[in-house]
Amino acid sequence: MPRTPLNSVKNAPVSPPLNFSQSALGETPSQSRTSSQRSSRRTQKTSSKTAISADQLERLSEDYLLDCDYRGHSPNTVATRKVFIRNLIWFLRHKDYAFCGTSEMRQFFSYLRHGHEEPGGRWGNPRWKTPARPVTIKDYFVNLRCLFNWLVEDGALEVSPLDAIPKPTAPAEQVQPFTGEQIQSLLKAARRSTQPRRNEAIILFLYDTGVRASELCGLRMKDIDLESRHARVLGKGNKARVVYFSRETGRALSAYLRKSGRKLDAPVFLSRIGNRTGPENKAGEGDGQPMTRSALLHLISNLGHAAGIKAMKVSPHVFRHSAAIQLLRNGCDVYSLMSLLGHTSLTICQNYLKLSQADLENQHRRHSPVESLGKHGR
């Protein structure tokens, strides 16, 4: 399958190479040549073990991405790794580094922290003027480590240049869940939007099931059973699971899908781009093109703006956190939650549990029975 070259960033600013030659420091030409030859031999020896040329890295990265696709990694995973590798290649060209080894990777992670301070912005883009989040830097390390480990297995490297670099730490991000009032505001905004039935169904389905954005976008008509009120979703690692939804969500889905005339393999949630002559367009509910993940992110962000939610991020993933915490509040046990959300470890679910318990503490402090006695006199 054809792929866009990794060095597709055009007109990227390139810094001139630093002059560390011995002749510049006052040595004779013969001394300089001897020193350069020794340096060249050391570079070649080191490069064969822990470093790879930038050209070879770019070329083999294409094979690596094809291998990821062959191994069945999700399209989102492959796309993310492609972006991370493309940015690493851009950095090597930007700094005029001929090789990529441990030293260059240390420089790269430093650039992730401070690249936004450069006049042209990070990646030569003036829009990137804010620091990279610690979790983003950690994601770069994890994904690029997969690349270098693959290069070791392939024989291009003997040792990964990241073996000598500790994995960066990132504090757990406390995601603020939606309140009930905010969910109601989002539903009102959806009902006022240009595609009210679709958008209301999306809001309710996200909040009722806690599915990921990619899982919602991948839903097909054959995956949903409106009578039994459950759906089959394909999660990370191509692992399928069943999620369940309420009567109200089922009614919203039925209203959206009524008289759509779609085939079993057709997508459930449709975008606004493409052929607009299908029967569902007569109801003003989109076309035959499946909604993409980026389109869903854009839609939820716009609905959040229309709902007047400004103090927090509004995204599909916040719905996932909110669903998890509300399930725990309503008495769902952590093991059932792990199965419903498609997690393979209890770690994340235990974080949800901590958040729900912290919420209970705050609720008690606000509504303590004894504290309320003072309001009625003693």
For each residue, the residues with C-beta under 8 A, 3 or more apart:
1: 66 69
2:
3: 62 65 66 82
4: 8
5: 8 58
6: 58 61 62 82 85 86 89
7: 58 86 89 90 93
8: 4 5 86
9: 12 86 90 123 124
10:
11: 124
12: 9 90 93 94 123 124
13: 94 120 124
14: 93 94 96
15: 94 95 96
16: 96
17: 96
18:
19: 24
20: 24
21: 24 25 32 36
22: 25 27 31 32 35 36
23: 26 27 29 32
24: 19 20 21
25: 21 22
26: 23
27: 22 23 31 32 35
28: 31 32
29: 23 32 33
30: 33 34
31: 22 27 28 34 35
32: 21 22 23 27 28 29 35 36
33: 29 30 36 37
34: 30 31 37 38
35: 22 27 31 32 38 39
36: 21 22 32 33 39 40
37: 33 34 40 41
38: 34 35 41 42
39: 35 36 42 43
40: 36 37 43 44
41: 37 38 44 45
42: 38 39 45 46
43: 39 40 46 47 99
44: 40 41 47 48
45: 41 42 48 49
46: 42 43 49 50 51 101
47: 43 44 50 51 52 53 99 101
48: 44 45 158
49: 45 46 157 158 159
50: 46 47 101 102 157 158 159 160 161 164
51: 46 47 99 100 101 102 104 157 161
52: 47 56 57 60 99 100 101 151 156 157
53: 47 56 57 98 99 100
54: 57 58 89 92 93 97 98 99 100
55: 58 59
56: 52 53 59 60 156
57: 52 53 54 60 61 88 89 92 100 151
58: 5 6 7 54 55 61 62 89
59: 55 56 62 63
60: 52 56 57 63 64 151 154 156
61: 6 57 58 64 65 85 89 147
62: 3 6 58 59 65 66
63: 59 60 66 67 154
64: 60 61 67 68 81 85 147 150 151
65: 3 61 62 68 69 78 81 82 85
66: 1 3 62 63 69 70
67: 63 64 70 71 150
68: 64 65 71 73 77 78 81
69: 1 65 66 72 73 78
70: 66 67
71: 67 68
72: 69 238
73: 68 69 77 78
74: 77 78 214 236 237 238
75: 78 79
76: 79 80 214 293
77: 68 73 74 80 81
78: 65 68 69 73 74 75 81 82
79: 75 76 82 83
80: 76 77 83 84 139 143
81: 64 65 68 77 78 84 85 143 146 147
82: 3 6 65 78 79 85 86
83: 79 80 86 87
84: 80 81 87 88 139 140 143 144
85: 6 61 64 65 81 82 88 89 144 147
86: 6 7 8 9 82 83 89 90
87: 83 84 90 91 123
88: 57 84 85 91 92 100 108 144
89: 6 7 54 57 58 61 85 86 92 93
90: 7 9 12 86 87 93 94 123 124
91: 87 88 94 95 97 107 108 111
92: 54 57 88 89 95 97 100 104
93: 7 12 14 54 89 90 96
94: 12 13 14 15 90 91 124
95: 15 91 92 104 107
96: 14 15 16 17 93
97: 54 91 92 100 104 107
98: 53 54
99: 43 47 51 52 53 54 104
100: 51 52 53 54 57 88 92 97 104 105 161
101: 46 47 50 51 52 104 105 161
102: 50 51 105 106 161 162 164 165
103: 106 107
104: 51 92 95 97 99 100 101 107 108 161
105: 100 101 102 108 109 144 161 162 165
106: 102 103 109 110 165
107: 91 95 97 103 104 110 111
108: 88 91 104 105 111 112
109: 105 106 112 113 137 140 141 165 168
110: 106 107 113 114
111: 91 107 108 114 115 122
112: 108 109 115 122 132 136 137 140
113: 109 110 131 132 137
114: 110 111 117 118 131
115: 111 112 118 121 122 123 128 132
116: 121 122 128 129 130 131 132
117: 114
118: 114 115 121 122
119:
120: 13 124 125 126
121: 115 116 118 124 125 126 127 128 129
122: 111 112 115 116 118 125 128 129 132
123: 9 12 87 90 115 128
124: 9 11 12 13 90 94 120 121
125: 120 121 122 128
126: 120 121 129
127: 121
128: 115 116 121 122 123 125
129: 116 121 122 126
130: 116
131: 113 114 116
132: 112 113 115 116 122 136 137
133: 136 137 170
134: 137 138 168 169 170 171
135: 138 139 170 173
136: 112 132 133 139 140
137: 109 112 113 132 133 134 140 141 168 170
138: 134 135 141 142 167 168 169 170
139: 80 84 135 136 142 143
140: 84 109 112 136 137 143 144
141: 109 137 138 144 145 162 165 167 168
142: 138 139 145 146 167
143: 80 81 84 139 140 146 147
144: 84 85 88 105 140 141 147 148 162
145: 141 142 148 149 160 162 167
146: 81 142 143 149 150
147: 61 64 81 85 143 144 150 151
148: 144 145 151 152 157 160 161 162
149: 145 146 152 153 160
150: 64 67 146 147 153 154
151: 52 57 60 64 147 148 154 156 157 160
152: 148 149 155 156 157 158 159 160
153: 149 150
154: 60 63 150 151
155: 152
156: 52 56 60 151 152
157: 49 50 51 52 148 151 152 160 161
158: 48 49 50 152
159: 49 50 152 163
160: 50 145 148 149 151 152 157 163
161: 50 51 100 101 102 104 105 148 157 164 165
162: 102 105 141 144 145 148 165
163: 159 160
164: 50 102 161
165: 102 105 106 109 141 161 162
166:
167: 138 141 142 145
168: 109 134 137 138 141
169: 134 138
170: 133 134 135 137 138 173
171: 134
172: 351
173: 135 170
174: 355
175: 317 318 321
176: 312 318
177: 318 321 322 325 326 355
178: 182 183 186 207 318 319 322
179: 182 183
180: 183 184
181: 184 185
182: 178 179 185 186 307 309
183: 178 179 180 186 187 203 207 322
184: 180 181 187 188
185: 181 182 188 189 307 308 309
186: 178 182 183 189 190 203 303 304 307 309 314
187: 183 184 190 191 200 203 204
188: 184 185 191 192 307
189: 185 186 192 193 303 304 306 307
190: 186 187 193 196 199 200 202 203 303
191: 187 188 196 199 200
192: 188 189 196 306
193: 189 190 196 199 303 306
194: 284
195: 198 199 272 284 285 286
196: 190 191 192 193 199 200
197: 200 201 252 255 256 283 285
198: 195 201 202 256 269 270 285 286
199: 190 191 193 195 196 202 203 299 303
200: 187 190 191 196 197 203 204 252 256
201: 197 198 204 205 249 252 253 255 256 269
202: 190 198 199 205 206 216 269 296 299 300
203: 183 186 187 190 199 200 206 207 303 319
204: 187 200 201 207 208 245 246 248 249 252
205: 201 202 208 209 211 216 245 249 252 253
206: 202 203 209 210 211 216 300 316 319 320 323
207: 178 183 203 204 210 319 322 323 326
208: 204 205 244 245 246 249 323
209: 205 206 231 233 243 244 245 249 323 340
210: 206 207 243 319 320 323 324 327 340 341
211: 205 206 215 216 233 243 320
212: 215 216 235 236 316 317 320 342
213: 216 217 293 296 297 316 317
214: 74 76 217 218 293
215: 211 212 218 219 233 234 235 342
216: 202 205 206 211 212 213 219 233 269 291 296 316
217: 213 214 267 269 290 291 292 293 296
218: 214 215 233 234 290
219: 215 216 223 224 231 233 267 268 269
220: 223 264 265 266 267 268
221: 224 257 262 263 264 265 266 267 268
222: 264 265
223: 219 220 231 232 233 268
224: 219 221 231 253 268
225: 228 229 230 231
226: 229 250 253 254 257
227:
228: 225
229: 225 226 244 245 246 247 249 250
230: 225 242 243 244 245
231: 209 219 223 224 225 242 243 244 245
232: 223 240 241 242
233: 209 211 215 216 218 219 223 240 241 242 243 342
234: 215 218 238 239 240
235: 212 215 238 239 240 241 342
236: 74 212 239 342
237: 74
238: 72 74 234 235
239: 234 235 236 342
240: 232 233 234 235
241: 232 233 235 339 340 342
242: 230 231 232 233
243: 209 210 211 230 231 233 340
244: 208 209 229 230 231 340
245: 204 205 208 209 229 230 231 249 250 253
246: 204 208 229 249 250
247: 229 250 251
248: 204 251 252
249: 201 204 205 208 209 229 245 246 252 253
250: 226 229 245 246 247 253 254
251: 247 248 254 255
252: 197 200 201 204 205 248 249 255 256
253: 201 205 224 226 245 249 250 256 257 268
254: 226 250 251 257 258
255: 197 201 251 252 258
256: 197 198 200 201 252 253 260 285
257: 221 226 253 254 260 262 268
258: 254 255 283
259: 279 280 283
260: 256 257 279 280 285
261: 278 279 280
262: 221 257 266 280 288
263: 221 266
264: 220 221 222
265: 220 221 222
266: 220 221 262 263 288
267: 217 219 220 221 270 288 289 290 291
268: 219 220 221 223 224 253 257
269: 198 201 202 216 217 219 286 290 291 296
270: 198 267 280 285 286 287 288 289 290 291
271: 274 286 287 289 290 291 292 295
272: 195 286 287
273: 287 289 295
274: 271 287 288 289
275: 278 287 288 289
276: 281 287
277: 281
278: 261 275 281 287 288
279: 259 260 261 282 283
280: 259 260 261 262 270 283 285 286 287 288
281: 276 277 278 284 285 286 287
282: 279
283: 197 258 259 279 280
284: 194 195 281
285: 195 197 198 256 260 270 280 281
286: 195 198 269 270 271 272 280 281 289 291
287: 270 271 272 273 274 275 276 278 280 281
288: 262 266 267 270 274 275 278 280
289: 267 270 271 273 274 275 286
290: 217 218 267 269 270 271
291: 216 217 267 269 270 271 286 295 296 299
292: 217 271 295 296
293: 76 213 214 217 296 297
294: 297 298
295: 271 273 291 292 298 299
296: 202 213 216 217 269 291 292 293 299 300 316
297: 213 293 294 300 301 315 316
298: 294 295 301 302
299: 199 202 291 295 296 302 303
300: 202 206 296 297 303 304 314 315 316 319
301: 297 298 304 305 314 315
302: 298 299 305 306
303: 186 189 190 193 199 203 299 300 306 307 314
304: 186 189 300 301 307 309 314
305: 301 302 308 309 314
306: 189 192 193 302 303
307: 182 185 186 188 189 303 304 314
308: 185 305
309: 182 185 186 304 305 312 314
310:
311:
312: 176 309 318
313: 318
314: 186 300 301 303 304 305 307 309 318
315: 297 300 301 318 319
316: 206 212 213 216 296 297 300 319 320
317: 175 212 213 320 321
318: 175 176 177 178 312 313 314 315 321 322
319: 178 203 206 207 210 300 315 316 322 323
320: 206 210 211 212 316 317 323 324 341
321: 175 177 317 318 324 325 352 355
322: 177 178 183 207 318 319 325 326
323: 206 207 208 209 210 319 320 326 327
324: 210 320 321 327 328 337 341 349 352
325: 177 321 322 328 329 352 355 356 359
326: 177 207 322 323 329 330
327: 210 323 324 330 332 337 340
328: 324 325 331 332 334 337 352 353 356
329: 325 326 356 359 360
330: 326 327
331: 328
332: 327 328 336 337 340
333: 336 337
334: 328 337 338 346 349 350 352 353
335: 338 339 346
336: 332 333 339 340
337: 324 327 328 332 333 334 340 341 349 352
338: 334 335 341 343 345 346 349
339: 241 335 336 342
340: 209 210 241 243 244 327 332 336 337
341: 210 320 324 337 338 348 349
342: 212 215 233 235 236 239 241 339
343: 338 346 348 349
344:
345: 338 348 349
346: 334 335 338 343 349 350
347: 350 351
348: 341 343 345 351 352
349: 324 334 337 338 341 343 345 346 352 353
350: 334 346 347 353 354
351: 172 347 348 354 355
352: 321 324 325 328 334 337 348 349 355 356
353: 328 334 349 350 356 357
354: 350 351 357 358
355: 174 177 321 325 351 352 358 359
356: 325 328 329 352 353 359 360
357: 353 354 360 361
358: 354 355 361 362
359: 325 329 355 356 362 363
360: 329 356 357 363 364
361: 357 358 364 365
362: 358 359 365 366
363: 359 360 366 367
364: 360 361 367 368
365: 361 362 368
366: 362 363
367: 363 364 371 372
368: 364 365 371 372
369: 372 373
370: 373
371: 367 368 374 375
372: 367 368 369 375 376
373: 369 370 376 378
374: 371 377 378
375: 371 372
376: 372 373
377: 374
378: 373 374
